[in-house]
């Protein structure tokens, strides 16, 4: 059996825009991916709301990506999907673009040290929408956050290439929901799962 770890933030957890509850197992992309891949694959869901990639999150270790990632890793994984980083650009963290690249690289290195045989898929988050400024999340994200999110595709692609990882760009597939400017609609979860299905099969075969 092939094992795939899906490590990410609220968009991996399955946060429903404007509601704050979780999509069910028929709707979130991780579960759809499991159904598509079938019984010869095991998807391990490891999403967490408000999880950062490299910033020390005041909410704790579980929300701090680089600190909690080793808890989920072992050498049985064939693929490790890293899908986070959007929460690091919250306005009170304010990292530079260089900080973002170094932070992703740190997560990659942690993964390689524990899972040396696994293929790593680095996923670039979808850019934020201006509608985030009129929602609950306006207290966390501002115009600078939105602008930084437009650089994610370039930064993540370069980081993946520099570290011999695979690159997958959510921004090329879906847009965040206009309901909150941050999370995905059920239709987007469906698209992500089907694109990742093909991507994962190509990685393994």
QUIVENGI-V543049 format. One line per field, one symbol per residue. phi: phi as a letter, one per 20 degrees, with the letter a starting at -180 (. if undefined). Layout:
phi = ???
This chain:
phi = .edceddadffefofegmdndegffecffffffffffnfeccedecebfmfeecfffffpffedgfeeggfeebeefeccedcbpfffeffeelfeffgffffffffffgfffecfefeddedeffffdffffddgfffdccffffffffefgfffffffffdldeccdffedccffffcmcddffffgffgffffgffffffee
